[in-house]
Amino acid sequence: MDELVAGFHGGASVAGLARQLGIHRGTVSKHLRARGIDPSSKGLSLDDVPAALELYWKGWTYEQIGEKLGVGQTTVRDRLHEAGVPKVDRYGRSGRNMSRGR
């Protein structure tokens, strides 16, 4: 528990701690709440969006960007989408084609 709390206060994300400790994100959140800590994602600051965009255009994945910036990959994807990056699935499809089979 102490390692988990120290990691979170040190800037690690819930997802990052879960991977590091080999436990589920929900378990990390539960332990943080038990210690009176709000595990809610703090989000990606507006100052971090340009850096996230630069990494994205260099070929980094949402997960890699999230680990570097201390947020989850969904947060990265959503902020980049808001900044004009089109959403694509793992097969490179976007828009209406995302729901169709390969």
Buried (B, 14 or more C-beta within 10 A) or exposed (E): EEEBBEBBEEEBBBBBBBBEBEBEBEBBBEBBEEEEBEBEBEEBEEEBBEBBBEBBEEEBEBBBBBBBBBBBBEBBBBBBEEEEBEEBEEEEBEEEEEEEEE
